[in-house]
Amino acid sequence: MNAHELAEAVGLDYKTVRHHLTVLQKNRLVTTMGSGYGTMYFPSEMLEENRDVFLQIWHQIGKKNKKEEGQ
């Protein structure tokens, strides 16, 4: 998906999605294909190879956020 499609899919502002995509790209978690508005974003090879570790971290972050929301 491109940034616009991702923004629509997750229900966030386009600029917010672009910011996060830039951070993810700098940290080698996503790769791109194409340029300009049509740039497509994909999970990086490194992220794919470490998917299980990523999901463990994601679940821990989600639990922490749920606790904070309940307080």
SVG drawing of the C-alpha trace seen along z (x, -y; Angstrom):
<svg xmlns="http://www.w3.org/2000/svg" viewBox="-10 -16 27 32">
<polyline fill="none" stroke="black" stroke-width="0.4" points="0.0,0.0 1.0,-3.6 0.9,-6.1 -2.6,-7.3 -4.0,-3.7 -2.4,-2.9 -3.9,-6.1 -7.3,-5.1 -6.9,-1.5 -5.9,-2.4 -8.0,-5.5 -5.2,-7.9 -4.2,-11.2 -2.0,-11.0 0.7,-13.2 0.8,-11.0 1.2,-7.8 3.9,-9.5 5.8,-10.4 5.6,-6.8 6.6,-5.3 9.7,-7.5 10.6,-6.3 10.0,-2.7 12.1,-3.1 15.0,-4.7 14.9,-1.7 14.8,0.7 11.4,2.2 9.9,1.2 11.2,1.0 9.9,-0.9 9.3,-0.5 8.7,-3.4 8.8,-7.1 6.7,-10.1 3.1,-9.7 3.0,-6.2 5.7,-4.9 4.7,-1.5 5.7,-0.2 6.4,3.3 7.7,5.1 11.5,5.4 13.3,8.7 14.7,8.1 11.2,7.6 9.9,10.7 12.9,12.8 12.2,11.5 8.4,11.6 8.0,13.7 10.2,11.3 8.3,8.4 4.9,9.9 6.2,10.6 7.2,7.0 4.0,5.8 1.9,7.9 3.8,6.5 3.3,2.9 -0.4,3.6 -0.7,5.0 1.0,1.9 -1.3,-0.5 -4.4,1.4 -3.3,1.0 -2.7,-2.7 -6.1,-3.2 -7.8,-1.4 -6.3,-3.7"/>
</svg>
